[in-house]
Amino acid sequence: MAAAVPDQTQWDFSCDLDVNFESEEHALIAYTALAVDKELQPDKVRRLISVSKSKLSVHFEAAEARFLRASFSAFVDVLTLAARTIQEFGQTETTM
């Protein structure tokens, strides 16, 4: 999940992102792919990712709005790639 961050950091900005997938399996695939990327500035931005049923939830907190925007934007770019990959290759049923 998120890197440990000292409690004295002031987290003035936050936002939440919820993404519904077709299945819990797809949500877990996305979680597994995205959770390995840690924040580049964990003293300025914190990201918590969780999965509940088929929903991937992400909570962002940042010391400044610009750090929140940059983190959120970068995450959405990678999330879009993961979702497209799951859509293309993540079919659990095979047809012949």
Buried (B, 14 or more C-beta within 10 A) or exposed (E): EBEEBEEEBEBEBEEEBEBEBEEEEBBBBBBEBBBEEEBEEBEBBBBEBEBEEBEBBBBBBBBEEEBBBBBBEBBEEEBEEBBEEBEEEBEEEEEE
